[in-house]
Amino acid sequence: MSYAALLVYVNADRVSRQLIGVAEGLVDKFSAKLIGLSALAIRPPFVAEGVVIVDNATEVDIAMMKATLANAGSKFGGAAGADRQTDSRDAWL
């Protein structure tokens, strides 16, 4: 039995080497590609006493989120090892 890919969640703030190690064992067992997925959410509007205080994300906030996700993807690739077939996906919502 084999799988084409195994998806593992990658925390954008701290890449877990232990979680990736478990995933690598399964990847080897099932001859799969290892895909890391990471996501961040834009802060929602704040409501206080019936008044909506809109705190929209600025371009700087979005750029910082994208940089954080790219950094997590790089750390994921490094933790998985250069000899392993990996891919990194990210999203900001």
C-alpha positions in Angstrom: 0.0 0.0 0.0 1.3 3.5 -0.8 0.1 7.1 -0.7 1.0 9.9 -3.0 1.4 12.5 -0.3 1.2 13.1 3.4 0.1 16.5 4.7 1.4 17.7 8.1 0.5 20.9 9.9 3.4 23.2 10.5 2.9 25.9 13.3 4.0 29.2 11.8 5.4 30.3 15.1 7.4 27.2 16.0 8.2 24.3 13.7 8.0 21.0 15.6 10.9 18.7 14.7 9.2 15.9 16.7 6.0 16.1 14.6 8.0 16.2 11.4 9.9 13.2 12.6 6.7 11.2 13.1 5.5 12.3 9.6 8.8 11.2 8.1 8.4 7.7 9.5 5.0 7.5 7.8 6.4 9.0 4.6 9.0 6.3 4.5 6.5 3.5 5.3 4.1 4.6 2.5 6.5 6.0 -0.1 4.8 9.4 0.0 5.8 13.0 -0.6 5.8 15.1 2.6 3.7 18.4 2.4 3.8 21.0 5.2 0.8 23.2 5.6 0.8 26.5 7.6 -1.8 29.2 8.0 -2.3 32.5 9.8 -5.6 34.4 10.4 -6.0 38.2 10.0 -7.3 39.7 13.2 -11.1 40.1 13.0 -12.8 43.4 13.8 -13.2 44.1 17.5 -16.7 44.7 19.0 -17.0 46.5 22.4 -20.4 47.6 23.9 -22.2 47.3 20.5 -19.6 49.4 18.7 -17.6 47.8 16.0 -14.0 49.0 15.9 -12.6 48.0 12.6 -9.0 47.2 12.8 -8.2 46.2 9.2 -4.9 44.6 8.5 -2.5 46.9 6.8 -0.2 46.1 3.9 2.6 45.9 6.4 0.7 43.4 8.6 0.0 41.2 5.5 3.7 41.4 4.4 4.8 40.3 7.9 2.3 37.4 7.8 3.6 36.3 4.4 7.2 36.5 5.7 6.3 34.5 8.8 4.7 31.8 6.6 7.7 31.7 4.2 10.0 31.4 7.2 8.0 28.4 8.5 8.1 26.8 5.1 11.9 27.2 5.0 12.2 25.7 8.5 10.0 22.8 7.5 12.1 22.0 4.5 15.2 22.2 6.7 13.8 20.0 9.4 12.6 17.4 6.9 16.1 17.2 5.3 17.5 17.9 1.9 17.3 14.3 0.7 13.5 14.1 1.2 10.9 15.1 -1.3 8.9 17.9 0.3 6.6 20.8 -0.5 5.3 23.7 1.6 1.9 25.3 1.4 0.6 28.3 3.3 -2.4 30.6 3.5 -3.5 33.7 5.3 -7.1 34.2 5.9 
